[in-house]
Amino acid sequence: MSYELSDSITIAASPVEVYDLVSDITRTGEWSAQCYRAEWDGAAATDPAARVPGATFTGHNRKPGREWSTVSEVVTCDPGREFAWRVTSSGTVWGYRMEPVNRRDDATVLTEFTRFTEEGEAYFAQKFGEDAAAQETDRKDTATYGITETLHNLRTLIEG
């Protein structure tokens, strides 16, 4: 069950301001529907200049009845345009894209997206066995609603 999900929202802030927030993974718990805490790993933990593609961070997630942590690798750092990462265990990609509204510098269309690929299917099959399909469906449903909730939380955080 490979898929890509996304949703978008307009935020009254510049693409650079939005990027600066969403790329600060240490603040993820302020807006994420599932990830309540994240911290940089290795050199990126103490050196902001090391927070580039290839840098890793650990995200701590929860939903009713379950908590888990994942390590992710940053794959895209394009200030004001895109910030994305790949969960190393499953290959699932998550990220944010920013586009100025009508070339203005005070409004941004923010899109959150995720891609679940064949690599994720193989990971789920190994991890969950016969329950893999049900787990994939649950993950897709959680992501569908979580993306929208996260975007609304980000808008509230930015706009006040």
DRENPA-3360 file (N, C-alpha, C; in nm, 2 decimals, always signed):
BEGIN
1 = MSYELSDS = +0.08/-0.12/+0.00/+0.00/+0.00/+0.00/+0.09/+0.12/+0.00 ~ +0.16/+0.15/-0.11/+0.23/+0.28/-0.12/+0.14/+0.39/-0.14 ~ +0.17/+0.51/-0.08/+0.09/+0.62/-0.10/+0.16/+0.75/-0.06 ~ +0.11/+0.86/-0.11/+0.15/+0.99/-0.07/+0.03/+1.07/-0.02 ~ +0.04/+1.13/+0.10/-0.07/+1.21/+0.15/-0.02/+1.36/+0.17 ~ -0.11/+1.45/+0.16/-0.07/+1.59/+0.18/-0.19/+1.67/+0.21 ~ -0.17/+1.78/+0.28/-0.27/+1.88/+0.30/-0.20/+2.02/+0.31 ~ -0.27/+2.12/+0.28/-0.21/+2.26/+0.28/-0.30/+2.36/+0.36;
9 = ITIAASPV = -0.24/+2.46/+0.40/-0.31/+2.57/+0.48/-0.23/+2.70/+0.45 ~ -0.30/+2.81/+0.45/-0.24/+2.94/+0.43/-0.21/+3.00/+0.56 ~ -0.09/+3.05/+0.58/-0.05/+3.11/+0.71/+0.00/+3.25/+0.68 ~ -0.04/+3.35/+0.77/+0.00/+3.49/+0.76/+0.14/+3.51/+0.81 ~ +0.24/+3.46/+0.74/+0.38/+3.48/+0.77/+0.46/+3.45/+0.64 ~ +0.58/+3.49/+0.64/+0.67/+3.47/+0.52/+0.71/+3.33/+0.51 ~ +0.74/+3.28/+0.39/+0.79/+3.14/+0.38/+0.92/+3.12/+0.46 ~ +1.00/+3.21/+0.48/+1.12/+3.20/+0.56/+1.09/+3.18/+0.71;
17 = EVYDLVSD = +0.99/+3.26/+0.75/+0.95/+3.25/+0.89/+0.89/+3.11/+0.92 ~ +0.81/+3.06/+0.83/+0.75/+2.93/+0.84/+0.85/+2.83/+0.84 ~ +0.95/+2.84/+0.75/+1.06/+2.74/+0.74/+1.14/+2.74/+0.87 ~ +1.17/+2.85/+0.92/+1.25/+2.86/+1.04/+1.18/+2.78/+1.16 ~ +1.05/+2.79/+1.16/+0.98/+2.72/+1.27/+0.98/+2.57/+1.24 ~ +0.93/+2.53/+1.12/+0.91/+2.38/+1.10/+1.05/+2.31/+1.09 ~ +1.15/+2.38/+1.06/+1.28/+2.31/+1.06/+1.35/+2.31/+1.19 ~ +1.29/+2.37/+1.29/+1.34/+2.36/+1.43/+1.28/+2.24/+1.50;
25 = ITRTGEWS = +1.33/+2.12/+1.47/+1.27/+2.00/+1.51/+1.25/+1.99/+1.67 ~ +1.33/+2.07/+1.74/+1.32/+2.07/+1.89/+1.19/+2.13/+1.93 ~ +1.11/+2.19/+1.84/+0.98/+2.25/+1.88/+0.87/+2.17/+1.83 ~ +0.89/+2.06/+1.76/+0.79/+1.98/+1.70/+0.67/+1.94/+1.80 ~ +0.70/+1.92/+1.92/+0.60/+1.88/+2.02/+0.50/+1.99/+2.04 ~ +0.53/+2.12/+1.99/+0.43/+2.23/+2.01/+0.32/+2.22/+1.91 ~ +0.34/+2.15/+1.80/+0.24/+2.14/+1.69/+0.20/+2.01/+1.64 ~ +0.28/+1.91/+1.66/+0.26/+1.78/+1.60/+0.14/+1.70/+1.67;
33 = AQCYRAEW = +0.06/+1.64/+1.58/-0.05/+1.56/+1.64/+0.00/+1.43/+1.70 ~ +0.13/+1.39/+1.67/+0.18/+1.26/+1.72/+0.32/+1.27/+1.78 ~ +0.41/+1.35/+1.73/+0.54/+1.36/+1.78/+0.54/+1.46/+1.89 ~ +0.57/+1.41/+2.02/+0.56/+1.50/+2.13/+0.70/+1.56/+2.17 ~ +0.81/+1.51/+2.11/+0.94/+1.56/+2.14/+1.04/+1.51/+2.03 ~ +1.13/+1.59/+2.00/+1.24/+1.55/+1.90/+1.37/+1.62/+1.94 ~ +1.48/+1.56/+1.92/+1.61/+1.62/+1.95/+1.71/+1.57/+1.84 ~ +1.80/+1.67/+1.81/+1.90/+1.64/+1.71/+2.00/+1.54/+1.77;
41 = DGAAATDP = +2.06/+1.46/+1.68/+2.16/+1.36/+1.72/+2.30/+1.41/+1.67 ~ +2.40/+1.35/+1.73/+2.54/+1.38/+1.69/+2.58/+1.53/+1.69 ~ +2.66/+1.57/+1.59/+2.70/+1.71/+1.59/+2.59/+1.81/+1.58 ~ +2.48/+1.77/+1.52/+2.37/+1.86/+1.50/+2.30/+1.90/+1.64 ~ +2.33/+1.82/+1.74/+2.27/+1.85/+1.87/+2.33/+1.98/+1.93 ~ +2.45/+2.01/+1.89/+2.52/+2.13/+1.95/+2.56/+2.23/+1.85 ~ +2.56/+2.19/+1.72/+2.61/+2.28/+1.61/+2.50/+2.30/+1.51 ~ +2.43/+2.42/+1.51/+2.32/+2.44/+1.41/+2.37/+2.43/+1.27;
49 = AARVPGAT = +2.50/+2.46/+1.24/+2.56/+2.45/+1.11/+2.56/+2.31/+1.06 ~ +2.54/+2.21/+1.15/+2.55/+2.07/+1.11/+2.40/+2.02/+1.08 ~ +2.30/+2.10/+1.09/+2.16/+2.06/+1.06/+2.13/+2.07/+0.92 ~ +2.20/+1.99/+0.84/+2.19/+1.99/+0.69/+2.15/+1.85/+0.65 ~ +2.12/+1.83/+0.52/+2.09/+1.69/+0.47/+2.20/+1.59/+0.52 ~ +2.15/+1.48/+0.57/+2.24/+1.38/+0.63/+2.24/+1.38/+0.78 ~ +2.20/+1.50/+0.84/+2.19/+1.51/+0.99/+2.07/+1.42/+1.03 ~ +2.09/+1.37/+1.16/+1.98/+1.29/+1.21/+1.92/+1.35/+1.34;
57 = FTGHNRKP = +1.80/+1.30/+1.36/+1.73/+1.34/+1.49/+1.64/+1.23/+1.53 ~ +1.61/+1.22/+1.66/+1.52/+1.12/+1.72/+1.39/+1.19/+1.75 ~ +1.28/+1.13/+1.70/+1.15/+1.18/+1.73/+1.08/+1.08/+1.82 ~ +1.01/+1.13/+1.92/+0.94/+1.05/+2.02/+0.79/+1.07/+1.99 ~ +0.72/+0.96/+1.97/+0.58/+0.97/+1.92/+0.49/+0.89/+2.01 ~ +0.36/+0.93/+2.01/+0.26/+0.86/+2.09/+0.12/+0.87/+2.03 ~ +0.05/+0.77/+2.05/-0.10/+0.77/+2.02/-0.16/+0.68/+2.13 ~ -0.29/+0.69/+2.15/-0.35/+0.61/+2.26/-0.30/+0.46/+2.26;
65 = GREWSTVS = -0.25/+0.42/+2.37/-0.21/+0.28/+2.39/-0.07/+0.25/+2.33 ~ +0.00/+0.35/+2.28/+0.13/+0.31/+2.22/+0.23/+0.43/+2.22 ~ +0.36/+0.41/+2.25/+0.46/+0.51/+2.23/+0.58/+0.44/+2.16 ~ +0.65/+0.52/+2.08/+0.77/+0.47/+2.01/+0.86/+0.59/+1.97 ~ +0.98/+0.55/+1.94/+1.08/+0.65/+1.89/+1.13/+0.61/+1.76 ~ +1.17/+0.71/+1.67/+1.23/+0.68/+1.54/+1.35/+0.77/+1.52 ~ +1.44/+0.72/+1.44/+1.55/+0.81/+1.40/+1.52/+0.85/+1.26 ~ +1.54/+0.98/+1.23/+1.52/+1.03/+1.09/+1.64/+1.10/+1.04;
73 = EVVTCDPG = +1.65/+1.10/+0.91/+1.77/+1.17/+0.85/+1.71/+1.28/+0.76 ~ +1.76/+1.40/+0.78/+1.72/+1.51/+0.70/+1.76/+1.49/+0.55 ~ +1.66/+1.51/+0.46/+1.69/+1.49/+0.32/+1.68/+1.62/+0.24 ~ +1.61/+1.72/+0.29/+1.60/+1.84/+0.22/+1.60/+1.96/+0.32 ~ +1.68/+2.05/+0.30/+1.69/+2.18/+0.37/+1.70/+2.29/+0.27 ~ +1.59/+2.35/+0.23/+1.58/+2.46/+0.13/+1.51/+2.57/+0.20 ~ +1.58/+2.66/+0.27/+1.51/+2.76/+0.35/+1.40/+2.84/+0.26 ~ +1.28/+2.85/+0.33/+1.17/+2.92/+0.26/+1.10/+2.84/+0.16;
81 = REFAWRVT = +1.15/+2.71/+0.13/+1.08/+2.63/+0.03/+1.05/+2.49/+0.08 ~ +1.14/+2.42/+0.14/+1.11/+2.28/+0.18/+1.21/+2.23/+0.29 ~ +1.15/+2.16/+0.38/+1.22/+2.08/+0.49/+1.16/+1.94/+0.49 ~ +1.25/+1.84/+0.47/+1.20/+1.70/+0.47/+1.30/+1.61/+0.53 ~ +1.24/+1.49/+0.58/+1.33/+1.39/+0.64/+1.27/+1.25/+0.61 ~ +1.36/+1.15/+0.62/+1.33/+1.01/+0.60/+1.35/+0.94/+0.73 ~ +1.24/+0.86/+0.77/+1.25/+0.78/+0.88/+1.34/+0.66/+0.84 ~ +1.45/+0.64/+0.91/+1.55/+0.54/+0.87/+1.50/+0.40/+0.87;
89 = SSGTVWGY = +1.41/+0.37/+0.97/+1.37/+0.23/+0.98/+1.27/+0.19/+0.87 ~ +1.18/+0.28/+0.83/+1.08/+0.24/+0.73/+1.10/+0.30/+0.59 ~ +1.18/+0.40/+0.58/+1.20/+0.48/+0.46/+1.09/+0.58/+0.43 ~ +0.99/+0.59/+0.52/+0.89/+0.69/+0.51/+0.94/+0.83/+0.51 ~ +0.90/+0.91/+0.41/+0.94/+1.05/+0.40/+0.83/+1.14/+0.45 ~ +0.87/+1.24/+0.53/+0.78/+1.34/+0.58/+0.84/+1.48/+0.55 ~ +0.76/+1.58/+0.53/+0.82/+1.71/+0.51/+0.71/+1.82/+0.50 ~ +0.77/+1.94/+0.48/+0.69/+2.06/+0.46/+0.74/+2.13/+0.34;
97 = RMEPVNRR = +0.64/+2.18/+0.26/+0.68/+2.27/+0.15/+0.61/+2.41/+0.17 ~ +0.68/+2.51/+0.14/+0.63/+2.65/+0.16/+0.63/+2.72/+0.02 ~ +0.52/+2.79/-0.01/+0.51/+2.87/-0.13/+0.45/+3.00/-0.09 ~ +0.51/+3.11/-0.14/+0.45/+3.24/-0.11/+0.32/+3.26/-0.18 ~ +0.22/+3.33/-0.12/+0.09/+3.35/-0.18/+0.10/+3.47/-0.27 ~ +0.08/+3.44/-0.40/+0.09/+3.55/-0.50/+0.21/+3.63/-0.49 ~ +0.33/+3.56/-0.47/+0.46/+3.62/-0.46/+0.47/+3.73/-0.35 ~ +0.38/+3.72/-0.25/+0.39/+3.81/-0.14/+0.49/+3.75/-0.03;
105 = DDATVLTE = +0.54/+3.84/+0.05/+0.63/+3.79/+0.15/+0.57/+3.79/+0.29 ~ +0.43/+3.80/+0.30/+0.37/+3.80/+0.43/+0.26/+3.69/+0.44 ~ +0.26/+3.60/+0.34/+0.16/+3.49/+0.35/+0.22/+3.37/+0.27 ~ +0.20/+3.25/+0.33/+0.26/+3.13/+0.28/+0.15/+3.02/+0.27 ~ +0.16/+2.94/+0.17/+0.08/+2.82/+0.16/+0.18/+2.71/+0.21 ~ +0.14/+2.65/+0.33/+0.23/+2.55/+0.39/+0.16/+2.41/+0.36 ~ +0.24/+2.32/+0.30/+0.19/+2.19/+0.27/+0.27/+2.09/+0.35 ~ +0.21/+2.00/+0.43/+0.27/+1.89/+0.49/+0.25/+1.77/+0.41;
113 = FTRFTEEG = +0.35/+1.68/+0.39/+0.33/+1.56/+0.31/+0.40/+1.44/+0.37 ~ +0.36/+1.33/+0.33/+0.43/+1.20/+0.37/+0.42/+1.11/+0.25 ~ +0.52/+1.03/+0.23/+0.53/+0.92/+0.13/+0.56/+0.79/+0.20 ~ +0.47/+0.69/+0.18/+0.49/+0.56/+0.24/+0.52/+0.47/+0.11 ~ +0.63/+0.41/+0.11/+0.68/+0.34/-0.01/+0.69/+0.19/+0.01 ~ +0.73/+0.12/-0.09/+0.75/-0.03/-0.09/+0.85/-0.06/+0.03 ~ +0.94/+0.02/+0.05/+1.04/+0.00/+0.16/+0.96/+0.00/+0.30 ~ +0.86/+0.09/+0.31/+0.78/+0.09/+0.43/+0.69/-0.04/+0.44;
121 = EAYFAQKF = +0.64/-0.08/+0.33/+0.56/-0.21/+0.33/+0.65/-0.32/+0.37 ~ +0.77/-0.34/+0.32/+0.86/-0.44/+0.37/+0.89/-0.44/+0.51 ~ +0.91/-0.31/+0.56/+0.94/-0.29/+0.71/+0.82/-0.34/+0.79 ~ +0.70/-0.30/+0.75/+0.58/-0.33/+0.82/+0.55/-0.48/+0.82 ~ +0.58/-0.55/+0.71/+0.56/-0.69/+0.70/+0.66/-0.76/+0.79 ~ +0.78/-0.72/+0.80/+0.88/-0.78/+0.89/+0.84/-0.75/+1.04 ~ +0.80/-0.63/+1.07/+0.77/-0.59/+1.20/+0.64/-0.65/+1.26 ~ +0.53/-0.65/+1.17/+0.40/-0.68/+1.22/+0.34/-0.81/+1.16;
129 = GEDAAAQE = +0.41/-0.88/+1.07/+0.37/-1.01/+1.02/+0.23/-1.00/+0.96 ~ +0.14/-1.09/+1.00/+0.01/-1.10/+0.94/-0.07/-0.97/+0.97 ~ -0.03/-0.89/+1.07/-0.11/-0.77/+1.10/-0.06/-0.65/+1.03 ~ +0.03/-0.67/+0.93/+0.09/-0.56/+0.86/-0.01/-0.47/+0.79 ~ -0.10/-0.53/+0.71/-0.20/-0.46/+0.64/-0.28/-0.37/+0.73 ~ -0.33/-0.43/+0.84/-0.41/-0.35/+0.94/-0.33/-0.23/+0.99 ~ -0.20/-0.26/+1.02/-0.11/-0.15/+1.08/-0.09/-0.04/+0.97 ~ -0.07/-0.08/+0.85/-0.05/+0.02/+0.74/-0.18/+0.11/+0.73;
137 = TDRKDTAT = -0.30/+0.04/+0.73/-0.42/+0.12/+0.72/-0.44/+0.21/+0.84 ~ -0.40/+0.17/+0.96/-0.41/+0.25/+1.08/-0.31/+0.37/+1.06 ~ -0.19/+0.34/+1.01/-0.09/+0.45/+1.00/-0.14/+0.55/+0.89 ~ -0.20/+0.51/+0.78/-0.25/+0.60/+0.68/-0.36/+0.69/+0.74 ~ -0.45/+0.62/+0.81/-0.56/+0.70/+0.87/-0.51/+0.80/+0.97 ~ -0.42/+0.76/+1.06/-0.36/+0.85/+1.16/-0.29/+0.97/+1.09 ~ -0.21/+0.94/+0.98/-0.14/+1.04/+0.91/-0.24/+1.14/+0.84 ~ -0.35/+1.09/+0.78/-0.44/+1.17/+0.71/-0.50/+1.28/+0.81;
145 = YGITETLH = -0.55/+1.24/+0.92/-0.60/+1.33/+1.02/-0.50/+1.41/+1.09 ~ -0.38/+1.35/+1.12/-0.28/+1.42/+1.19/-0.21/+1.53/+1.11 ~ -0.20/+1.51/+0.98/-0.15/+1.62/+0.90/-0.23/+1.75/+0.91 ~ -0.36/+1.73/+0.89/-0.45/+1.85/+0.90/-0.45/+1.91/+1.04 ~ -0.45/+1.83/+1.14/-0.44/+1.88/+1.28/-0.31/+1.96/+1.30 ~ -0.20/+1.90/+1.25/-0.07/+1.97/+1.27/-0.07/+2.10/+1.19 ~ -0.12/+2.11/+1.07/-0.12/+2.23/+1.00/-0.20/+2.34/+1.07 ~ -0.31/+2.31/+1.13/-0.39/+2.40/+1.20/-0.32/+2.45/+1.33;
153 = NLRTLIEG = -0.25/+2.36/+1.39/-0.17/+2.39/+1.51/-0.06/+2.49/+1.47 ~ +0.01/+2.46/+1.36/+0.12/+2.55/+1.32/+0.06/+2.69/+1.29 ~ -0.05/+2.70/+1.22/-0.11/+2.83/+1.19/-0.14/+2.91/+1.32 ~ -0.20/+2.84/+1.42/-0.23/+2.90/+1.54/-0.11/+2.95/+1.62 ~ +0.00/+2.87/+1.61/+0.12/+2.90/+1.68/+0.19/+3.02/+1.61 ~ +0.19/+3.03/+1.48/+0.25/+3.14/+1.41/+0.17/+3.27/+1.42 ~ +0.04/+3.25/+1.40/-0.05/+3.37/+1.39/-0.10/+3.42/+1.53 ~ -0.08/+3.34/+1.63/-0.12/+3.38/+1.76/-0.26/+3.36/+1.80;
% end
